[in-house]
Amino acid sequence: GTYYPAQLSLKELTENGEKVYIGALRDIGSVKEVMKKEKQRAAILDLSLTAFVAITPVGEITLWNKAASLLWGFDLDDVMGQNVKMLMAEEYAVNHDGYLSKYAETGIKNVINTKRVLQNRRKDG
């Protein structure tokens, strides 16, 4: 037979004074493949000269590559979990949470899938 990587989880239960052991086995070969692809994706993002930033529906930064650090001057630890409006000029930042809320409520895309020229704010300013 063939071998495969697996994760074993064991639980000890006591029923009527007797111990019973329950095991669950999961093939993690596919998990390892996903992790490998994730590492490759992260490497590609970090090699890119284009800044990439991803946010949650409430504006928290969840992805930040090296080009973003070069562009804005913030390190990864400075921005992860912070609101993306920290990267915007005040005229945009003041309304950004409201824009996100409106999109969440209505699903109407006013900025998504468009290109705009706007002012941003670097760490030094």
Beta strands, then each sheet from edge to edge (+ up, - down):
strand 1: 6-15
strand 2: 18-27
strand 3: 53-55
strand 4: 61-64
sheet 1: 1+ 2-
sheet 2: 3+ 4-
end
